[in-house]
């Protein structure tokens, strides 16, 4: 499928989120016009302020019910590309049919694809934000995950345990079903569709938030919360849990690769792991204590992170080669994140 060239009109779901906000900003810097999907006009107002420097390049599209069969019908008209960052969370109240708890992420996505088929006549590419967790099938010994891997065990666990399964496993299973639904949809209808699909699979996403209106007190468990907890550990003496097979990716890199996924022709029909470098929290503290140092940053045990064994890894070879991309270092990600948190007053031990 021909790549999308700038300027184009791109629909972005999940635009109020941590990743979605960065994706919108990246697309805007590439010269695209962004239509950000929100559930209400009021919820999207802060985004208008955030992106006011781009003039009439950013608009809100209100979709009150993303699970409605016709919810996206009007939203997709006239757009050239769709970036689907959001996905409704699993329904924890469903217990009789375990896999039904995962249906919202799939159904909302299929509804969006159906709307594109009916009314998105100009759409040329659909980019899905999936997760590297979809690859995390248990392995023995040292192993490097690639795009060929699938975490099918997650589906079996959720089918057997239902909502009693680990929330991370439930999330992974929902993303697997969502991603497969997208590729199945496009494959079955490829002879009559005018668009193809790309799936991006980021590992654990860190980095400074772009959303100036985010209140840390209301942040749900996830990347921002994990950084907040880690940055407020006294002197790094009690390190947080290890992160997603010990590897990170910067949210700004994730956003940039969403833009490149739209304009890189050979990306069509492919899935890409988005991953930076191996990581340990001590590495974060070390990064904060090199010149110029951040006063008040945790110290921990300098250098100890280099001695940690990383048995499992993710390969970023495919994404680097296809998109001609080099990922930021963990040091840059951590230092920029600390600086942003400090500016916002989110680090209790240090006065901004």
Buried (B, 14 or more C-beta within 10 A) or exposed (E): BEBBEBEBBBBBBBBBBBBBBBBBBBBBBBEBBBBBBBEEEEEBEBBEEBBEEBEEBBBBBBBEEBEEEEBBBEBBBBBBBBBBBBBBBBBEEBEEEBBEBBBBBBBBBBBBBBBBBEBBEBBBBBBBBBBBBBBBEEEEEEBEBBBEBBBEBBBEBBBEEBBEBEEEBBBBBBBBBBBBBBBEBBEEEEEEBEBBBBBBBBBBBBBBBBBEEBEBEEBEEEBBEBBBEBBBBEEBEEBBEEBBBBBBBBBBBBBBBBBBBBBBEEBBBBBBBBBBBBBBBBBBBBBBBEEEEBEBBBEBEEEBBEEBEEEBBBBBEBBBEBBEBEBBBBBBBBBBBBEBBBEBEBBEEBEE
